Amino acid sequence: MAAPPLAEDDPPRHPPPAALRRCGACLGFAWKLALGAGVLAIWLLVGVVVVLLALNLHAPPSWYFSISAQTEATDLELAAGRETQWRIEGAIVCATTALPAPLELLPRTASSPCGGRRWQAHALPGGEDAEHVLVLGGASAAAGGAATPGTEPAALQVGLEARSDGGLQMSIRGPGPLRLATSGQEIALPPGLNLIWAGEARPRDLVFPFTGERVRVGRDVTWSDASMLREGTLAVFTASDESLAKRSQVEEVALMPGDQVRLERHDSGGVFHPKGFVRFDRAGGDAPASLAMVAFGRAESIRIERFGDSGYEFKPGWWVGILHDRRLMMASAILVALITVLGGLAGCRELAPTPAEAWRALRRAWRPPPPPSQDDQR
C-alpha cells in the first residue's frame, strides 16, 4: 500500500503555455529596447543643447529696439540713395544764396527768422494753404535733371529742433540733391537749407517719416543749448513665432530727461535701416512745443549717453538670448521630460534582464518545444 503524499511535498508544476512565454519574452525585449532608446535620446539631446548653447554664445542674436520719446531736438542721417518726401507748408526757406522763382525773396529785417546776415529768407509760393513737397536724397542728379553716371549717393544730415517761440526749425546739410515740388513743377534747391516754422504763424501739425543710417534722439545738456529729451521709453523685442505680432518684448526702460539715445544701421546678416517718424504738434497756449519721436531698428546694442558722459551700450544679457531661443527651449524641455520619465522608471529597469539575456529569452521562447522523452512519457 502506497504511502499518502506528505503535505510539505510541492505538487508538480506545469510549465506555462508557449503563447504566454512568447508574449512575456517579446514584452521584455521591447521594454529593454525602449529603455535603451530613451537613454540614447537623452545623450543626443544633451549634444543638441550643448551645440545650441555654443551657437547662441558665439553669435549673439540681434535685437529690435523701439524708441518712443518726447524731445526738443533730434538728428537724422537719412539713408543714402533713398528718396524722402516731406510736406513743408507754412515754412520759411533760408538759404545762403537767392533762390529762383517762384520762391519769393523776403526783405531783410532785423527780426528775420533766418538769424545771421548770410542767410536769406524766402517764402514758399502760393501761401500756407498750397501744397509743397520737399524731396530729399535719391539718385544724384546734375543740372537739368540728368542722372550723373558713376556718382555715389550721399547721406543727408537733418536736424530738427523746437524753437523757443513755439515753432520748429529744420536744418539740412549734405551734398545730396534737394528738390521742391510745387504747382506741378520741381525746383532745384541748394544742399544747405534751414526751414523755419515761426511760432506766431501757428503751423499745422507736421509729420516727417524717415529711413535713416543713424538716429540721435536728444542732445547733451550744456549751458549754451537748452534743447533736450524730456521723456520716453526704450523697448527691446525679439522675433517670436508664437506671438501674433511675430515679436515679443524682452525689456523696457524709461529714459530720463537729458538722455541722448543713438540708434545706427545694422549690417550683420543683411542691412537694416532705422525707420520711424517725427511729429511736430503745435501746442496751444503757453505749453512749450515738442517733437514726438518714434524710431524702430535692429541692432546688437543701442547707445545711451547721460549728462555728457561717455555713455554705455544698452543690450540684454546673454541669458536673455538663451531664454528666448525657441529651439533651445524645446530641446531643453524634451530633455528634462525624458530624464524625469526614465528616472521614475529606474526601479523597473532593474527587473528587466540585460539586452543579451532578453534576446536569448526571446529566441528560446520562439523555438519549437523538444519532443517528449521516454521518462516524460512514463
SEDRENRO-97241 format. One record per residue (C-alpha): chain; x, y, z; residue in one letter; residue number from 1. Coordinates in nm, 2 decimals. Each point is the difference from the previous one (the first is absolute). Last residue first. Layout:
<sites>
@c: A&east: X&north: Y&up: Z&r: A&k: NUM
...
</sites>
This chain:
<sites>
@c: A&east: 0.62&north: 0.73&up: -1.82&r: R&k: 378
@c: A&east: -0.02&north: 0.23&up: -0.30&r: Q&k: 377
@c: A&east: 0.23&north: 0.25&up: 0.17&r: D&k: 376
@c: A&east: 0.26&north: -0.26&up: 0.06&r: D&k: 375
@c: A&east: -0.02&north: -0.12&up: -0.36&r: Q&k: 374
@c: A&east: 0.08&north: 0.36&up: -0.12&r: S&k: 373
@c: A&east: -0.25&north: 0.25&up: -0.14&r: P&k: 372
@c: A&east: 0.10&north: 0.16&up: -0.33&r: P&k: 371
@c: A&east: 0.17&north: 0.34&up: 0.05&r: P&k: 370
@c: A&east: -0.22&north: 0.31&up: -0.01&r: P&k: 369
@c: A&east: 0.02&north: 0.22&up: -0.31&r: P&k: 368
@c: A&east: 0.22&north: 0.30&up: 0.05&r: R&k: 367
@c: A&east: -0.19&north: 0.33&up: 0.04&r: W&k: 366
@c: A&east: 0.05&north: 0.03&up: 0.37&r: A&k: 365
@c: A&east: 0.37&north: -0.10&up: -0.02&r: R&k: 364
@c: A&east: 0.07&north: 0.28&up: -0.24&r: R&k: 363
@c: A&east: -0.18&north: 0.26&up: 0.22&r: L&k: 362
@c: A&east: 0.19&north: -0.12&up: 0.31&r: A&k: 361
@c: A&east: 0.33&north: 0.03&up: -0.19&r: R&k: 360
@c: A&east: -0.09&north: 0.36&up: -0.11&r: W&k: 359
@c: A&east: -0.10&north: 0.10&up: 0.35&r: A&k: 358
@c: A&east: 0.32&north: -0.15&up: 0.15&r: E&k: 357
@c: A&east: 0.21&north: 0.20&up: -0.25&r: A&k: 356
@c: A&east: -0.20&north: 0.32&up: 0.06&r: P&k: 355
@c: A&east: 0.04&north: -0.04&up: 0.38&r: T&k: 354
@c: A&east: -0.29&north: -0.12&up: 0.19&r: P&k: 353
@c: A&east: -0.29&north: 0.22&up: 0.12&r: A&k: 352
@c: A&east: -0.08&north: 0.03&up: 0.37&r: L&k: 351
@c: A&east: 0.28&north: 0.26&up: 0.06&r: E&k: 350
@c: A&east: -0.16&north: 0.22&up: -0.26&r: R&k: 349
@c: A&east: -0.32&north: 0.02&up: 0.20&r: C&k: 348
@c: A&east: 0.19&north: 0.18&up: 0.28&r: G&k: 347
@c: A&east: 0.14&north: 0.25&up: -0.25&r: A&k: 346
@c: A&east: -0.34&north: 0.07&up: -0.14&r: L&k: 345
@c: A&east: -0.05&north: 0.33&up: 0.18&r: G&k: 344
@c: A&east: 0.35&north: 0.12&up: -0.11&r: G&k: 343
@c: A&east: -0.09&north: -0.11&up: -0.36&r: L&k: 342
@c: A&east: -0.31&north: 0.23&up: 0.01&r: V&k: 341
@c: A&east: 0.18&north: 0.29&up: 0.16&r: T&k: 340
@c: A&east: 0.30&north: -0.02&up: -0.23&r: I&k: 339
@c: A&east: -0.23&north: -0.02&up: -0.30&r: L&k: 338
@c: A&east: -0.20&north: 0.31&up: 0.11&r: A&k: 337
@c: A&east: 0.32&north: 0.20&up: 0.08&r: V&k: 336
@c: A&east: 0.14&north: -0.08&up: -0.35&r: L&k: 335
@c: A&east: -0.33&north: 0.09&up: -0.17&r: I&k: 334
@c: A&east: -0.01&north: 0.34&up: 0.18&r: A&k: 333
@c: A&east: 0.36&north: 0.07&up: -0.09&r: S&k: 332
@c: A&east: -0.05&north: -0.08&up: -0.37&r: A&k: 331
@c: A&east: -0.30&north: 0.23&up: -0.01&r: M&k: 330
@c: A&east: 0.17&north: 0.28&up: 0.18&r: M&k: 329
@c: A&east: 0.30&north: -0.02&up: -0.22&r: L&k: 328
@c: A&east: -0.20&north: 0.01&up: -0.32&r: R&k: 327
@c: A&east: -0.21&north: 0.30&up: 0.13&r: R&k: 326
@c: A&east: 0.30&north: 0.21&up: 0.10&r: D&k: 325
@c: A&east: -0.16&north: 0.26&up: 0.22&r: H&k: 324
@c: A&east: 0.16&north: -0.13&up: 0.33&r: L&k: 323
@c: A&east: 0.34&north: -0.03&up: -0.17&r: I&k: 322
@c: A&east: -0.01&north: 0.35&up: -0.13&r: G&k: 321
@c: A&east: -0.10&north: 0.13&up: 0.34&r: V&k: 320
@c: A&east: 0.29&north: -0.19&up: 0.15&r: W&k: 319
@c: A&east: 0.24&north: 0.20&up: -0.20&r: W&k: 318
@c: A&east: -0.10&north: 0.32&up: 0.15&r: G&k: 317
@c: A&east: -0.23&north: 0.25&up: -0.16&r: P&k: 316
@c: A&east: 0.15&north: 0.31&up: -0.17&r: K&k: 315
@c: A&east: 0.07&north: 0.36&up: 0.10&r: F&k: 314
@c: A&east: 0.35&north: 0.11&up: -0.10&r: E&k: 313
@c: A&east: 0.13&north: 0.27&up: 0.23&r: Y&k: 312
@c: A&east: 0.07&north: 0.37&up: -0.02&r: G&k: 311
@c: A&east: 0.32&north: 0.20&up: 0.01&r: S&k: 310
@c: A&east: -0.16&north: 0.26&up: 0.23&r: D&k: 309
@c: A&east: -0.19&north: 0.31&up: -0.12&r: G&k: 308
@c: A&east: -0.29&north: -0.02&up: 0.24&r: F&k: 307
@c: A&east: -0.10&north: -0.36&up: -0.11&r: R&k: 306
@c: A&east: 0.10&north: -0.15&up: -0.32&r: E&k: 305
@c: A&east: -0.19&north: -0.31&up: -0.11&r: I&k: 304
@c: A&east: 0.13&north: -0.23&up: -0.28&r: R&k: 303
@c: A&east: -0.21&north: -0.28&up: -0.14&r: I&k: 302
@c: A&east: 0.11&north: -0.36&up: -0.03&r: S&k: 301
@c: A&east: 0.01&north: -0.30&up: -0.24&r: E&k: 300
@c: A&east: -0.22&north: 0.20&up: -0.24&r: A&k: 299
@c: A&east: -0.33&north: 0.01&up: -0.18&r: R&k: 298
@c: A&east: -0.20&north: 0.32&up: -0.03&r: G&k: 297
@c: A&east: -0.32&north: 0.18&up: 0.10&r: F&k: 296
@c: A&east: -0.04&north: 0.37&up: 0.05&r: A&k: 295
@c: A&east: -0.28&north: 0.22&up: 0.14&r: V&k: 294
@c: A&east: 0.07&north: 0.36&up: 0.08&r: M&k: 293
@c: A&east: -0.27&north: 0.24&up: 0.12&r: A&k: 292
@c: A&east: 0.15&north: 0.35&up: -0.03&r: L&k: 291
@c: A&east: -0.07&north: 0.27&up: 0.25&r: S&k: 290
@c: A&east: -0.16&north: 0.35&up: 0.02&r: A&k: 289
@c: A&east: -0.02&north: 0.16&up: 0.34&r: P&k: 288
@c: A&east: -0.35&north: 0.05&up: 0.16&r: A&k: 287
@c: A&east: -0.09&north: 0.37&up: 0.02&r: D&k: 286
@c: A&east: -0.33&north: -0.03&up: -0.19&r: G&k: 285
@c: A&east: -0.03&north: -0.26&up: -0.28&r: G&k: 284
@c: A&east: 0.24&north: -0.27&up: -0.09&r: A&k: 283
@c: A&east: 0.10&north: -0.03&up: -0.36&r: R&k: 282
@c: A&east: 0.08&north: -0.36&up: -0.03&r: D&k: 281
@c: A&east: 0.31&north: -0.10&up: -0.19&r: F&k: 280
@c: A&east: 0.02&north: -0.37&up: -0.09&r: R&k: 279
@c: A&east: 0.33&north: -0.18&up: -0.07&r: V&k: 278
@c: A&east: -0.03&north: -0.34&up: -0.17&r: F&k: 277
@c: A&east: 0.15&north: -0.34&up: 0.00&r: G&k: 276
@c: A&east: 0.26&north: -0.22&up: -0.16&r: K&k: 275
@c: A&east: 0.35&north: -0.12&up: 0.09&r: P&k: 274
@c: A&east: 0.16&north: -0.17&up: -0.30&r: H&k: 273
@c: A&east: 0.06&north: -0.38&up: 0.00&r: F&k: 272
@c: A&east: 0.27&north: -0.12&up: -0.24&r: V&k: 271
@c: A&east: 0.03&north: -0.38&up: -0.01&r: G&k: 270
@c: A&east: 0.15&north: -0.27&up: 0.22&r: G&k: 269
@c: A&east: 0.21&north: 0.25&up: 0.20&r: S&k: 268
@c: A&east: -0.04&north: 0.35&up: -0.14&r: D&k: 267
@c: A&east: -0.20&north: 0.18&up: 0.28&r: H&k: 266
@c: A&east: -0.05&north: 0.38&up: -0.06&r: R&k: 265
@c: A&east: 0.04&north: 0.22&up: 0.31&r: E&k: 264
@c: A&east: -0.21&north: 0.09&up: 0.30&r: L&k: 263
@c: A&east: 0.13&north: 0.27&up: 0.24&r: R&k: 262
@c: A&east: -0.18&north: 0.11&up: 0.31&r: V&k: 261
@c: A&east: 0.08&north: 0.33&up: 0.19&r: Q&k: 260
@c: A&east: -0.14&north: 0.04&up: 0.35&r: D&k: 259
@c: A&east: -0.08&north: 0.34&up: 0.14&r: G&k: 258
@c: A&east: -0.33&north: -0.09&up: 0.16&r: P&k: 257
@c: A&east: 0.02&north: -0.37&up: 0.09&r: M&k: 256
@c: A&east: -0.10&north: -0.29&up: -0.23&r: L&k: 255
@c: A&east: -0.22&north: -0.27&up: 0.15&r: A&k: 254
@c: A&east: 0.10&north: -0.37&up: -0.07&r: V&k: 253
@c: A&east: -0.18&north: -0.28&up: -0.16&r: E&k: 252
@c: A&east: 0.11&north: -0.37&up: -0.03&r: E&k: 251
@c: A&east: -0.05&north: -0.31&up: -0.21&r: V&k: 250
@c: A&east: -0.31&north: 0.09&up: -0.20&r: Q&k: 249
@c: A&east: -0.12&north: -0.28&up: -0.23&r: S&k: 248
@c: A&east: 0.00&north: 0.01&up: -0.38&r: R&k: 247
@c: A&east: -0.21&north: -0.16&up: -0.28&r: K&k: 246
@c: A&east: -0.30&north: 0.22&up: 0.09&r: A&k: 245
@c: A&east: -0.21&north: -0.31&up: 0.06&r: L&k: 244
@c: A&east: 0.27&north: -0.13&up: 0.23&r: S&k: 243
@c: A&east: 0.11&north: -0.37&up: -0.02&r: E&k: 242
@c: A&east: 0.24&north: 0.07&up: -0.30&r: D&k: 241
@c: A&east: 0.21&north: 0.24&up: 0.21&r: S&k: 240
@c: A&east: 0.26&north: 0.25&up: -0.11&r: A&k: 239
@c: A&east: 0.15&north: 0.19&up: 0.29&r: T&k: 238
@c: A&east: -0.10&north: 0.34&up: 0.14&r: F&k: 237
@c: A&east: 0.17&north: 0.27&up: 0.20&r: V&k: 236
@c: A&east: -0.19&north: 0.31&up: 0.12&r: A&k: 235
@c: A&east: 0.14&north: 0.35&up: 0.07&r: L&k: 234
@c: A&east: -0.24&north: 0.24&up: 0.16&r: T&k: 233
@c: A&east: -0.04&north: 0.38&up: -0.01&r: G&k: 232
@c: A&east: 0.04&north: 0.33&up: 0.18&r: E&k: 231
@c: A&east: 0.13&north: 0.35&up: -0.05&r: R&k: 230
@c: A&east: 0.29&north: -0.04&up: -0.24&r: L&k: 229
@c: A&east: 0.19&north: 0.33&up: -0.02&r: M&k: 228
@c: A&east: 0.02&north: 0.34&up: -0.15&r: S&k: 227
@c: A&east: 0.14&north: 0.26&up: 0.24&r: A&k: 226
@c: A&east: 0.33&north: 0.05&up: -0.18&r: D&k: 225
@c: A&east: 0.28&north: 0.23&up: 0.12&r: S&k: 224
@c: A&east: 0.02&north: -0.12&up: 0.36&r: W&k: 223
@c: A&east: 0.02&north: -0.36&up: -0.11&r: T&k: 222
@c: A&east: -0.22&north: -0.30&up: 0.02&r: V&k: 221
@c: A&east: 0.10&north: -0.24&up: -0.28&r: D&k: 220
@c: A&east: -0.26&north: -0.05&up: -0.26&r: R&k: 219
@c: A&east: -0.32&north: -0.20&up: -0.06&r: G&k: 218
@c: A&east: -0.07&north: -0.28&up: -0.24&r: V&k: 217
@c: A&east: 0.27&north: -0.10&up: -0.24&r: R&k: 216
@c: A&east: -0.08&north: -0.21&up: -0.31&r: V&k: 215
@c: A&east: 0.25&north: -0.15&up: -0.24&r: R&k: 214
@c: A&east: -0.02&north: -0.14&up: -0.35&r: E&k: 213
@c: A&east: -0.36&north: 0.11&up: -0.05&r: G&k: 212
@c: A&east: -0.34&north: -0.09&up: -0.13&r: T&k: 211
@c: A&east: -0.23&north: 0.30&up: 0.07&r: F&k: 210
@c: A&east: -0.36&north: 0.11&up: 0.06&r: P&k: 209
@c: A&east: -0.03&north: 0.38&up: 0.07&r: F&k: 208
@c: A&east: -0.35&north: 0.10&up: 0.14&r: V&k: 207
@c: A&east: -0.11&north: 0.36&up: 0.05&r: L&k: 206
@c: A&east: -0.29&north: 0.13&up: 0.21&r: D&k: 205
@c: A&east: -0.11&north: 0.34&up: -0.14&r: R&k: 204
@c: A&east: 0.22&north: 0.31&up: 0.04&r: P&k: 203
@c: A&east: -0.12&north: 0.27&up: 0.24&r: R&k: 202
@c: A&east: 0.16&north: 0.29&up: -0.19&r: A&k: 201
@c: A&east: 0.09&north: 0.15&up: 0.34&r: E&k: 200
@c: A&east: 0.23&north: -0.30&up: 0.07&r: G&k: 199
@c: A&east: 0.21&north: 0.04&up: -0.31&r: A&k: 198
@c: A&east: 0.05&north: -0.30&up: -0.22&r: W&k: 197
@c: A&east: 0.36&north: 0.03&up: -0.12&r: I&k: 196
@c: A&east: 0.17&north: -0.21&up: -0.27&r: L&k: 195
@c: A&east: 0.38&north: 0.02&up: -0.02&r: N&k: 194
@c: A&east: 0.18&north: -0.11&up: -0.31&r: L&k: 193
@c: A&east: 0.34&north: -0.12&up: -0.12&r: G&k: 192
@c: A&east: -0.03&north: -0.24&up: -0.30&r: P&k: 191
@c: A&east: -0.11&north: 0.28&up: -0.24&r: P&k: 190
@c: A&east: -0.35&north: -0.03&up: -0.15&r: L&k: 189
@c: A&east: -0.12&north: -0.12&up: -0.34&r: A&k: 188
@c: A&east: -0.36&north: 0.09&up: -0.06&r: I&k: 187
@c: A&east: -0.25&north: -0.25&up: -0.12&r: E&k: 186
@c: A&east: -0.33&north: 0.08&up: -0.17&r: Q&k: 185
@c: A&east: -0.37&north: -0.10&up: 0.03&r: G&k: 184
@c: A&east: -0.09&north: 0.29&up: 0.23&r: S&k: 183
@c: A&east: 0.28&north: -0.09&up: 0.25&r: T&k: 182
@c: A&east: 0.26&north: -0.27&up: 0.02&r: A&k: 181
@c: A&east: 0.32&north: 0.13&up: 0.17&r: L&k: 180
@c: A&east: 0.32&north: -0.18&up: -0.07&r: R&k: 179
@c: A&east: 0.31&north: -0.09&up: 0.19&r: L&k: 178
@c: A&east: 0.29&north: -0.19&up: -0.13&r: P&k: 177
@c: A&east: 0.25&north: -0.16&up: 0.24&r: G&k: 176
@c: A&east: 0.32&north: 0.19&up: 0.09&r: P&k: 175
@c: A&east: -0.09&north: 0.04&up: 0.37&r: G&k: 174
@c: A&east: -0.17&north: 0.22&up: 0.25&r: R&k: 173
@c: A&east: -0.37&north: 0.06&up: 0.08&r: I&k: 172
@c: A&east: -0.11&north: 0.20&up: 0.31&r: S&k: 171
@c: A&east: -0.35&north: 0.00&up: 0.13&r: M&k: 170
@c: A&east: -0.15&north: 0.25&up: 0.24&r: Q&k: 169
@c: A&east: -0.33&north: -0.02&up: 0.17&r: L&k: 168
@c: A&east: -0.23&north: 0.25&up: 0.17&r: G&k: 167
@c: A&east: -0.11&north: 0.06&up: 0.36&r: G&k: 166
@c: A&east: 0.19&north: 0.32&up: 0.05&r: D&k: 165
@c: A&east: 0.30&north: -0.19&up: 0.16&r: S&k: 164
@c: A&east: 0.04&north: -0.20&up: -0.31&r: R&k: 163
@c: A&east: -0.03&north: -0.38&up: -0.02&r: A&k: 162
@c: A&east: 0.30&north: -0.16&up: -0.17&r: E&k: 161
@c: A&east: 0.03&north: -0.23&up: -0.30&r: L&k: 160
@c: A&east: 0.34&north: -0.09&up: -0.16&r: G&k: 159
@c: A&east: 0.04&north: -0.17&up: -0.33&r: V&k: 158
@c: A&east: 0.33&north: -0.13&up: -0.14&r: Q&k: 157
@c: A&east: -0.02&north: -0.13&up: -0.35&r: L&k: 156
@c: A&east: 0.17&north: -0.32&up: -0.11&r: A&k: 155
@c: A&east: 0.18&north: -0.02&up: -0.34&r: A&k: 154
@c: A&east: -0.08&north: -0.19&up: -0.31&r: P&k: 153
@c: A&east: 0.31&north: -0.11&up: -0.20&r: E&k: 152
@c: A&east: 0.04&north: 0.16&up: -0.34&r: T&k: 151
@c: A&east: 0.12&north: -0.23&up: -0.28&r: G&k: 150
@c: A&east: -0.24&north: 0.15&up: -0.25&r: P&k: 149
@c: A&east: -0.17&north: 0.33&up: 0.09&r: T&k: 148
@c: A&east: -0.37&north: -0.03&up: -0.06&r: A&k: 147
@c: A&east: -0.15&north: 0.28&up: -0.22&r: A&k: 146
@c: A&east: -0.23&north: 0.23&up: 0.19&r: G&k: 145
@c: A&east: 0.10&north: 0.32&up: -0.19&r: G&k: 144
@c: A&east: 0.29&north: 0.07&up: 0.23&r: A&k: 143
@c: A&east: 0.16&north: -0.32&up: 0.13&r: A&k: 142
@c: A&east: -0.18&north: -0.28&up: 0.19&r: A&k: 141
@c: A&east: 0.10&north: -0.22&up: 0.28&r: S&k: 140
@c: A&east: -0.25&north: -0.28&up: 0.05&r: A&k: 139
@c: A&east: -0.22&north: 0.04&up: 0.31&r: G&k: 138
@c: A&east: 0.04&north: 0.27&up: 0.26&r: G&k: 137
@c: A&east: -0.26&north: 0.24&up: 0.12&r: L&k: 136
@c: A&east: -0.33&north: 0.09&up: -0.16&r: V&k: 135
@c: A&east: -0.18&north: 0.29&up: 0.17&r: L&k: 134
@c: A&east: -0.37&north: 0.00&up: -0.08&r: V&k: 133
@c: A&east: -0.21&north: 0.32&up: -0.01&r: H&k: 132
@c: A&east: -0.38&north: 0.01&up: 0.00&r: E&k: 131
@c: A&east: -0.15&north: 0.35&up: 0.01&r: A&k: 130
@c: A&east: -0.19&north: 0.13&up: 0.30&r: D&k: 129
@c: A&east: 0.30&north: 0.17&up: 0.15&r: E&k: 128
@c: A&east: 0.05&north: 0.24&up: -0.29&r: G&k: 127
@c: A&east: 0.02&north: -0.07&up: -0.37&r: G&k: 126
@c: A&east: 0.37&north: 0.00&up: -0.03&r: P&k: 125
@c: A&east: 0.22&north: -0.08&up: 0.30&r: L&k: 124
@c: A&east: 0.15&north: 0.31&up: 0.16&r: A&k: 123
@c: A&east: 0.38&north: 0.05&up: -0.01&r: H&k: 122
@c: A&east: 0.24&north: 0.13&up: 0.27&r: A&k: 121
@c: A&east: 0.36&north: 0.07&up: -0.07&r: Q&k: 120
@c: A&east: 0.28&north: -0.13&up: 0.23&r: W&k: 119
@c: A&east: 0.34&north: 0.17&up: 0.00&r: R&k: 118
@c: A&east: -0.13&north: 0.26&up: 0.25&r: R&k: 117
@c: A&east: -0.06&north: -0.25&up: 0.28&r: G&k: 116
@c: A&east: -0.34&north: -0.09&up: 0.13&r: G&k: 115
@c: A&east: -0.24&north: -0.16&up: -0.25&r: C&k: 114
@c: A&east: -0.31&north: 0.13&up: 0.19&r: P&k: 113
@c: A&east: 0.08&north: 0.36&up: -0.11&r: S&k: 112
@c: A&east: -0.05&north: 0.24&up: 0.29&r: S&k: 111
@c: A&east: 0.24&north: 0.26&up: -0.13&r: A&k: 110
@c: A&east: -0.16&north: -0.01&up: -0.34&r: T&k: 109
@c: A&east: 0.11&north: -0.12&up: -0.34&r: R&k: 108
@c: A&east: -0.28&north: 0.01&up: -0.25&r: P&k: 107
@c: A&east: -0.14&north: -0.34&up: -0.10&r: L&k: 106
@c: A&east: 0.11&north: -0.17&up: -0.31&r: L&k: 105
@c: A&east: -0.30&north: -0.17&up: -0.17&r: E&k: 104
@c: A&east: 0.04&north: -0.36&up: -0.11&r: L&k: 103
@c: A&east: -0.16&north: -0.03&up: -0.35&r: P&k: 102
@c: A&east: 0.26&north: 0.08&up: -0.09&r: A&k: 101
@c: A&east: 0.37&north: -0.08&up: 0.06&r: P&k: 100
@c: A&east: 0.17&north: 0.00&up: 0.33&r: L&k: 99
@c: A&east: 0.23&north: 0.28&up: 0.12&r: A&k: 98
@c: A&east: 0.31&north: -0.14&up: 0.17&r: T&k: 97
@c: A&east: 0.09&north: -0.10&up: 0.36&r: T&k: 96
@c: A&east: -0.34&north: -0.16&up: 0.04&r: A&k: 95
@c: A&east: -0.30&north: 0.03&up: 0.24&r: C&k: 94
@c: A&east: -0.34&north: -0.14&up: -0.10&r: V&k: 93
@c: A&east: -0.29&north: 0.13&up: 0.20&r: I&k: 92
@c: A&east: -0.24&north: -0.28&up: 0.07&r: A&k: 91
@c: A&east: -0.38&north: 0.00&up: -0.01&r: G&k: 90
@c: A&east: -0.04&north: -0.32&up: -0.20&r: E&k: 89
@c: A&east: 0.30&north: -0.23&up: 0.03&r: I&k: 88
@c: A&east: -0.12&north: -0.34&up: -0.11&r: R&k: 87
@c: A&east: 0.27&north: -0.26&up: 0.01&r: W&k: 86
@c: A&east: 0.13&north: -0.24&up: -0.27&r: Q&k: 85
@c: A&east: 0.30&north: -0.23&up: 0.05&r: T&k: 84
@c: A&east: 0.19&north: -0.17&up: -0.29&r: E&k: 83
@c: A&east: 0.25&north: -0.27&up: 0.09&r: R&k: 82
@c: A&east: 0.35&north: 0.01&up: -0.14&r: G&k: 81
@c: A&east: 0.17&north: 0.05&up: 0.34&r: A&k: 80
@c: A&east: -0.23&north: -0.06&up: 0.30&r: A&k: 79
@c: A&east: -0.08&north: 0.32&up: 0.18&r: L&k: 78
@c: A&east: 0.23&north: 0.11&up: 0.29&r: E&k: 77
@c: A&east: -0.24&north: 0.13&up: 0.26&r: L&k: 76
@c: A&east: 0.03&north: 0.23&up: 0.30&r: D&k: 75
@c: A&east: -0.25&north: 0.07&up: 0.27&r: T&k: 74
@c: A&east: -0.08&north: 0.29&up: 0.22&r: A&k: 73
@c: A&east: -0.28&north: 0.11&up: 0.25&r: E&k: 72
@c: A&east: -0.09&north: -0.36&up: 0.09&r: T&k: 71
@c: A&east: -0.30&north: -0.21&up: 0.08&r: Q&k: 70
@c: A&east: 0.10&north: -0.36&up: -0.04&r: A&k: 69
@c: A&east: -0.08&north: -0.34&up: -0.14&r: S&k: 68
@c: A&east: 0.30&north: -0.21&up: -0.10&r: I&k: 67
@c: A&east: -0.04&north: -0.37&up: -0.11&r: S&k: 66
@c: A&east: 0.29&north: -0.23&up: -0.01&r: F&k: 65
@c: A&east: 0.00&north: -0.34&up: -0.18&r: Y&k: 64
@c: A&east: 0.28&north: -0.23&up: 0.11&r: W&k: 63
@c: A&east: 0.29&north: -0.18&up: -0.17&r: S&k: 62
@c: A&east: 0.08&north: -0.35&up: 0.11&r: P&k: 61
@c: A&east: 0.33&north: -0.08&up: 0.17&r: P&k: 60
@c: A&east: 0.23&north: -0.20&up: -0.23&r: A&k: 59
@c: A&east: 0.24&north: -0.20&up: 0.22&r: H&k: 58
@c: A&east: -0.22&north: -0.02&up: 0.30&r: L&k: 57
@c: A&east: -0.31&north: -0.11&up: -0.19&r: N&k: 56
@c: A&east: 0.20&north: -0.24&up: -0.22&r: L&k: 55
@c: A&east: 0.16&north: -0.16&up: 0.31&r: A&k: 54
@c: A&east: -0.33&north: -0.03&up: 0.18&r: L&k: 53
@c: A&east: -0.16&north: -0.16&up: -0.31&r: L&k: 52
@c: A&east: 0.29&north: -0.25&up: -0.03&r: V&k: 51
@c: A&east: -0.02&north: -0.10&up: 0.37&r: V&k: 50
@c: A&east: -0.38&north: -0.04&up: -0.02&r: V&k: 49
@c: A&east: 0.03&north: -0.22&up: -0.31&r: V&k: 48
@c: A&east: 0.27&north: -0.22&up: 0.17&r: G&k: 47
@c: A&east: -0.22&north: -0.04&up: 0.31&r: V&k: 46
@c: A&east: -0.29&north: -0.09&up: -0.23&r: L&k: 45
@c: A&east: 0.21&north: -0.28&up: -0.15&r: L&k: 44
@c: A&east: 0.10&north: -0.13&up: 0.34&r: W&k: 43
@c: A&east: -0.36&north: 0.00&up: 0.12&r: I&k: 42
@c: A&east: -0.12&north: -0.17&up: -0.32&r: A&k: 41
@c: A&east: 0.25&north: -0.28&up: 0.05&r: L&k: 40
@c: A&east: -0.13&north: -0.05&up: 0.36&r: V&k: 39
@c: A&east: -0.36&north: -0.01&up: -0.14&r: G&k: 38
@c: A&east: 0.09&north: -0.24&up: -0.28&r: A&k: 37
@c: A&east: 0.16&north: -0.24&up: 0.26&r: G&k: 36
@c: A&east: -0.31&north: 0.01&up: 0.22&r: L&k: 35
@c: A&east: -0.22&north: -0.06&up: -0.30&r: A&k: 34
@c: A&east: 0.21&north: -0.29&up: -0.12&r: L&k: 33
@c: A&east: 0.00&north: -0.16&up: 0.35&r: K&k: 32
@c: A&east: -0.38&north: 0.03&up: 0.02&r: W&k: 31
@c: A&east: -0.03&north: -0.15&up: -0.35&r: A&k: 30
@c: A&east: 0.21&north: -0.30&up: 0.10&r: F&k: 29
@c: A&east: -0.20&north: -0.06&up: 0.32&r: G&k: 28
@c: A&east: -0.33&north: 0.04&up: -0.19&r: L&k: 27
@c: A&east: 0.11&north: -0.25&up: -0.26&r: C&k: 26
@c: A&east: 0.12&north: -0.25&up: 0.26&r: A&k: 25
@c: A&east: -0.33&north: 0.03&up: 0.19&r: G&k: 24
@c: A&east: -0.20&north: -0.06&up: -0.31&r: C&k: 23
@c: A&east: 0.21&north: -0.30&up: -0.10&r: R&k: 22
@c: A&east: -0.04&north: -0.16&up: 0.34&r: R&k: 21
@c: A&east: -0.38&north: 0.06&up: 0.00&r: L&k: 20
@c: A&east: -0.03&north: -0.15&up: -0.34&r: A&k: 19
@c: A&east: 0.21&north: -0.31&up: 0.10&r: A&k: 18
@c: A&east: -0.23&north: -0.07&up: 0.30&r: P&k: 17
@c: A&east: 0.16&north: 0.02&up: 0.34&r: P&k: 16
@c: A&east: 0.19&north: -0.31&up: 0.12&r: P&k: 15
@c: A&east: -0.20&north: -0.23&up: 0.24&r: H&k: 14
@c: A&east: 0.12&north: -0.03&up: 0.35&r: R&k: 13
@c: A&east: -0.03&north: -0.33&up: 0.19&r: P&k: 12
@c: A&east: -0.14&north: 0.04&up: 0.35&r: P&k: 11
@c: A&east: 0.24&north: 0.11&up: 0.26&r: D&k: 10
@c: A&east: 0.07&north: -0.25&up: 0.29&r: D&k: 9
@c: A&east: -0.08&north: 0.16&up: 0.33&r: E&k: 8
@c: A&east: -0.33&north: -0.17&up: 0.03&r: A&k: 7
@c: A&east: 0.15&north: -0.35&up: -0.04&r: L&k: 6
@c: A&east: -0.14&north: -0.22&up: -0.27&r: P&k: 5
@c: A&east: -0.20&north: -0.31&up: 0.13&r: P&k: 4
@c: A&east: 0.21&north: -0.31&up: 0.04&r: A&k: 3
@c: A&east: -0.05&north: -0.27&up: -0.26&r: A&k: 2
@c: A&east: -0.15&north: -0.33&up: 0.11&r: M&k: 1
</sites>
